[in-house]
């Protein structure tokens, strides 16, 4: 299980990758399917982070 910090850093790394992939020239850009898969993984990380925050005493999921 990843720590909260590892989740945050991984999300930041994936966001950077997606940004670069979307800005890359189509000759070298990854497929749209791969970019979508990475975005789905990002969604899972965000869900995990929200869940962890909501479980902390005195914090809400918002």
KOLMI-137076 format. One record per atom (N, C-alpha, C): x, y, z; residue in one letter. Coordinates in steps of 0.001 Angstrom, whole numbers, plus 500000, padded with zeros to 6 digits. Layout:
BEGIN
XYZa;...
END
This chain:
BEGIN
500848498825500000x;500000500000500000x;500898501245500000x;500548502177499163x;501338503391499053x;500960504382500154x;501947505145500561x;501678506196501544x;500959507348500846x;500397508251501639x;499719509418501081x;500680510229500219x;501905510350500677x;502912511097499913x;503211510406498585x;503353509086498624x;503624508339497394x;502457508460496412x;501246508429496920x;500082508612496058x;500109509982495399x;500381511006496182x;500431512374495647x;501523512506494597x;502709511996494893x;503827512096493951x;503551511312492674x;502946510141492817x;502610509338491642x;501584510064490785x;500587510655491419x;499581511404490683x;500221512567489929x;501124513276490578x;501818514385489921x;502636513894488729x;503329512765488886x;504123512198487795x;503234511785486620x;502113511150486936x;501202510733485876x;500600511943485165x;500261512977485927x;499717514190485318x;500744514808484362x;502004514861484770x;503063515380483901x;503170514544482629x;503104513207482790x;503206512317481645x;502060512555480666x;500827512649481196x;499658512876480348x;499788514204479616x;500198515222480325x;500355516539479699x;501359516470478547x;502510515870478789x;503525515744477746x;503020514878476599x;502317513802476906x;501792512912475869x;500787513641474985x;499941514452475584x;498931515176474810x;499549516305473984x;500687516811474415x;501346517892473689x;502334517379472639x;502644516095472677x;503633515522471757x;503091515503470334x;504004515625469386x;503639515529467978x;503044514152467727x;502060514087466872x;501340512824466669x;502239511689466197x;503387512001465600x;504314510952465161x;504949510207466331x;505073510874467471x;505740510251468624x;504824510105469836x;503625510632469724x;502686510600470854x;502192509181471115x;501979508846472384x;501371507557472711x;499934507515472187x;499396506335472098x;498025506194471588x;497026506853472541x;495898507237471966x;494827507806472784x;494344506797473819x;494356505518473450x;493939504474474397x;494857504427475609x;496168504533475383x;497112504515476503x;496910505736477393x;496732506883476783x;496491508103477569x;495225507938478403x;494187507369477811x;492939507151478551x;493150506184479712x;493928505135479498x;494217504177480574x;494939504865481735x;495877505724481408x;496607506451482453x;495656507374483202x;494760508027482487x;493769508897483139x;492872508095484082x;492522506881483687x;491710506032484562x;492483505670485823x;493769505395485696x;494597505107486864x;494674506332487772x;494771507507487167x;494788508736487952x;493494508862488749x;492371508521488129x;491084508573488815x;491053507659490027x;491639506487489893x;491692505546491017x;492548506103492154x;493650506737491796x;494515507338492823x;493766508462493539x;493060509282492778x;492294510374493383x;491231509814494323x;490535508763493902x;489527508133494761x;490151507640496065x;491312507032495980x;492001506531497177x;492381507685498100x;492886508765497519x;493265509913498338x;492058510515499038x;490940510645498323x;489721511197498914x;489233510291500038x;489254508991499794x;488812508037500809x;489670508140502066x;490950508243501887x;491838508347503051x;491583509619503829x;491380510730503119x;491115511991503806x;489797511941504562x;488821511280503978x;487503511235504636x;487536510362505883x;488501509455505965x;488620508585507136x;489351509247508306x;490020510365508020x;490737511061509089x;489744511779510005x;490001511742511266x;489139512408512242x;489178513913511988x;487991514512511949x;487908515959511783x;488043516444510355x;488111515516509391x;488225515922507989x;487047515389507210x;486669516122506205x;485607515640505311x;486229515277503979x;485473514632503117x;485966514221501803x;486052515390500840x;485526516531501207x;485503517689500311x;486820518383500237x;
END
